[in-house]
Amino acid sequence: MQDHTVTLHVELDGEQAWALAQLLKRIGFSDCRGLAQDDIEARLMITATERVRSALAEVGIAPR
């Protein structure tokens, strides 16, 4: 894959946003590792989920 920045704009209703935030809170390295080709890809997945989780938190969707 080419190395470039991707900006996403996604519209979710409140229920979807909350459910996604819950998933991102609960997903861990072992979950990603089971789906990834290797540890490097798993770490990239975790980093990406953290970025999305942070974006949700910035708009007030941050489950404890």
C-alpha positions, 0 to 999 in steps of 0.5 A: 500500500502506498504511504499517504494520509487518509482522511475519513468522514463517516456519519453514524447515528448515536447508537452506532457511534456508541457501539463502535466506541465500545468495540474499540475500547474492548479490542486488543492486540490478541484480537488483531493478531488473530486477523493479521498477517504478522505482528507488524500488521497487528500493531498497525491495526491497534494504532488505527483503532486508537486513532478512531477511538480518540476521534470518537472521544473528541466528539463526546463518545467515550465509554469508560 
